[in-house]
C-alpha cells in the first residue's frame, strides 16, 4: 500500500520482495545473489534483510 507521498509501506516492500525472490528462485537463479539483489531492488532495511536471510538461506541449508 502506498502512502500519500507515493512510498510503499515497509510490509508492502517485504511482501513484494518475497514474491520477486520466489519468482527468481523458480527460474533457477542463485539463492544468495537473488537475496542480495532483492535487498537493493526493494530498498529493504537491515531487519527486513535479516528476516529474508533467515528464511531463505537457513531454510536451504536445513534441507541439505
C-alpha positions as CSV (number, residue, x, y, z in Angstrom):
1,X,0.0,0.0,0.0
2,X,1.3,3.4,-0.9
3,X,1.1,6.4,1.5
4,X,0.2,9.9,0.3
5,X,3.8,10.5,-0.7
6,X,3.9,7.6,-3.1
7,X,6.2,5.4,-0.9
8,X,5.5,1.8,-0.2
9,X,4.9,0.8,3.4
10,X,7.6,-1.5,4.9
11,X,5.3,-4.5,4.9
12,X,4.5,-4.0,1.2
13,X,8.2,-3.7,0.3
14,X,8.9,-7.0,2.1
15,X,5.9,-8.7,0.6
16,X,6.9,-7.6,-2.9
17,X,10.5,-8.7,-2.3
18,X,9.4,-12.2,-1.2
19,X,7.2,-12.5,-4.3
20,X,10.1,-11.4,-6.5
21,X,12.6,-13.7,-4.7
22,X,10.3,-16.7,-5.2
23,X,9.9,-16.0,-8.9
24,X,13.7,-15.5,-9.3
25,X,14.4,-18.8,-7.5
26,X,11.8,-20.5,-9.6
27,X,13.9,-19.5,-12.6
28,X,16.9,-21.4,-11.1
29,X,18.9,-18.3,-10.1
30,X,21.5,-18.5,-7.3
31,X,19.8,-18.0,-3.9
32,X,22.4,-15.8,-2.3
33,X,22.7,-13.5,-5.4
34,X,18.9,-13.2,-5.6
35,X,18.7,-12.1,-1.9
36,X,21.4,-9.5,-2.3
37,X,19.7,-8.1,-5.4
38,X,16.3,-8.0,-3.6
39,X,17.8,-6.1,-0.7
40,X,18.8,-3.2,-3.1
41,X,15.9,-3.5,-5.5
42,X,13.3,-3.1,-2.8
43,X,15.3,-0.8,-0.5
44,X,15.0,-3.1,2.5
45,X,16.2,-2.1,5.9
46,X,18.6,-4.3,7.9
47,X,15.9,-6.0,9.9
48,X,14.0,-6.9,6.7
49,X,17.2,-8.2,5.2
50,X,17.9,-10.3,8.3
51,X,14.4,-11.8,8.1
52,X,14.8,-12.8,4.4
53,X,18.2,-14.3,5.0
54,X,17.0,-16.3,7.9
55,X,14.0,-17.6,5.9
56,X,15.7,-18.2,2.5
57,X,19.3,-19.1,3.4
58,X,18.8,-21.0,6.6
59,X,15.8,-22.9,5.1
60,X,18.1,-24.0,2.2
61,X,20.9,-25.2,4.5
62,X,18.5,-27.2,6.7
63,X,17.2,-29.2,3.8
64,X,20.7,-30.3,2.7
